[in-house]
Amino acid sequence: MKLEEAATQESNPCISKSTRLPRKRFYRARAHSNPLSDSHFPVPISPHHVDYSLHFPQFFPSPNSDSDSDSRKIEFADIGCGFGGLLISLATLFPNTLMIGMELRDKVTEYVKERILALRISNPNQYQNVSVVRTNSMKYIPNYFSKSQLSKMFFLFPDPHFKEKNHRRRVISPFLLDEYAYVIKEGGIIYTITDVEELGEWMKSCLENHPLFEGLTDEELEADPVVKLLKCATEEGQKVERNGGQTFTAVFRRIAMK
């Protein structure tokens, strides 16, 4: 670590002196944001304009690094990644896979950035494959990912938007599944989980009724190590578990057009 970086961390009250990780209380934000409202942040014109060097400097050391000519591309996307718990778990489970969290809330995004940076510093050569971006995934998924680029997408404990008039804000919907089907390759998997039964039924129904997705079998779910993380890797999941709450999971595979 550079001396100036070390001095900055030492004097920064947002960074824990014992763990060198950011203190979550300094990055608190509203639990959810309105995904239909306009937010002002930079958005790449297309997936070809995503600057991989900002996210994965070990793999793309300069802005001129051409991700199209490299075999590495982002493969996992955590939509509404929150404080990054799932991303951090996946980073070590799949150390050779590039993955990114997409979060709308600015303070929460900043926390995840600082968390990843701290983990990279304290664990050399680890966590280089994970990053986060502040964006509205309901609007800008096609700006970040090319056709059939992703192999996994995650939707963990999304905002239920209980009122019927707000169901159009839900991150899983028939219209949005068309976009997700475009960026996920055949055989890729969408993972969803919620502690709201009605939302769980909604997401499962949307996926069941879409012609390009099919549910995983019980045997496939049991064999998938990622499924086991859905309940425990995130702050929301841990809270539900502490309170003895139920969770409702729907895991579906992208299939070819029949």
FENFENKA-V336518 format. One record per backbone hydrogen bond with DSSP energy under -0.5 kcal/mol. NH is the residue of the N-H (numbers start at 0). CO is the residue of the C=O. E is the energy in kcal/mol with one decimal. If there is no record, write none. Layout:
BEGIN
NH:CO:E / NH:CO:E
END
This chain:
BEGIN
5:1:-2.4 / 6:2:-2.5 / 7:3:-2.0 / 8:4:-2.4 / 9:5:-2.3 / 10:6:-1.7 / 11:7:-0.8 / 11:8:-0.5 / 12:10:-0.7 / 14:11:-1.6 / 15:20:-2.8 / 19:15:-2.1 / 22:13:-3.9 / 23:21:-0.6 / 25:22:-1.8 / 26:23:-2.1 / 27:24:-0.6 / 34:32:-0.8 / 36:33:-1.3 / 40:38:-0.8 / 46:141:-0.5 / 48:45:-2.1 / 49:46:-1.3 / 51:49:-1.2 / 53:50:-1.2 / 54:50:-0.6 / 54:51:-0.5 / 55:51:-3.2 / 58:55:-1.1 / 59:55:-2.6 / 64:61:-2.2 / 66:64:-0.9 / 68:65:-0.9 / 69:65:-0.6 / 74:97:-3.0 / 75:97:-1.5 / 76:151:-1.8 / 77:99:-2.4 / 78:76:-0.8 / 78:153:-2.4 / 79:77:-0.6 / 79:101:-3.0 / 80:77:-0.6 / 80:101:-0.9 / 83:80:-1.9 / 87:83:-2.3 / 88:84:-1.7 / 89:85:-2.7 / 90:86:-2.3 / 91:87:-0.8 / 92:88:-1.3 / 93:89:-2.8 / 94:91:-0.6 / 96:93:-1.8 / 97:72:-0.6 / 98:128:-2.5 / 99:75:-2.1 / 100:130:-2.2 / 101:77:-2.8 / 102:100:-0.5 / 102:132:-2.1 / 108:104:-2.2 / 109:105:-2.3 / 110:106:-2.0 / 111:107:-2.2 / 112:108:-2.2 / 113:109:-2.4 / 114:110:-2.6 / 115:111:-2.5 / 116:112:-2.4 / 117:113:-2.5 / 118:114:-2.2 / 119:115:-2.4 / 120:116:-2.1 / 121:117:-2.3 / 122:118:-1.5 / 125:122:-2.2 / 129:126:-0.8 / 130:98:-1.3 / 132:100:-2.4 / 134:102:-1.3 / 134:132:-0.7 / 136:134:-0.8 / 138:135:-1.6 / 139:135:-2.4 / 140:136:-1.0 / 142:139:-1.2 / 143:139:-0.7 / 143:140:-1.5 / 144:140:-1.9 / 147:181:-2.6 / 148:145:-1.7 / 149:182:-3.2 / 150:74:-2.8 / 151:74:-1.8 / 152:188:-2.2 / 153:76:-2.4 / 154:190:-2.6 / 156:154:-0.6 / 156:192:-2.9 / 165:162:-1.7 / 166:163:-1.5 / 168:165:-2.2 / 169:166:-1.7 / 172:170:-0.6 / 176:172:-2.4 / 177:173:-0.9 / 177:174:-0.7 / 178:174:-0.9 / 179:175:-2.5 / 180:176:-2.6 / 181:177:-1.1 / 182:178:-1.6 / 183:179:-1.7 / 184:149:-2.8 / 186:253:-3.1 / 187:184:-2.6 / 188:150:-2.4 / 189:251:-2.9 / 190:152:-2.7 / 191:249:-1.8 / 192:154:-1.7 / 193:247:-1.3 / 196:194:-0.7 / 199:195:-2.6 / 200:196:-2.5 / 201:197:-2.0 / 202:198:-2.9 / 203:199:-2.2 / 204:200:-2.5 / 205:201:-2.6 / 206:202:-2.1 / 207:203:-2.7 / 208:204:-2.2 / 209:206:-0.8 / 212:209:-1.4 / 213:252:-2.0 / 215:250:-2.0 / 220:216:-2.4 / 221:217:-2.2 / 222:218:-1.5 / 223:219:-1.0 / 223:220:-0.5 / 224:222:-0.7 / 226:223:-0.6 / 227:223:-0.7 / 228:225:-1.4 / 229:225:-0.8 / 229:226:-0.8 / 232:228:-2.6 / 237:233:-2.2 / 238:234:-1.9 / 239:235:-2.3 / 240:236:-2.3 / 241:237:-2.4 / 242:238:-1.8 / 243:240:-1.1 / 244:239:-2.9 / 247:193:-3.1 / 249:191:-2.0 / 251:189:-2.2 / 252:213:-3.5 / 253:187:-3.2 / 254:211:-2.3
END
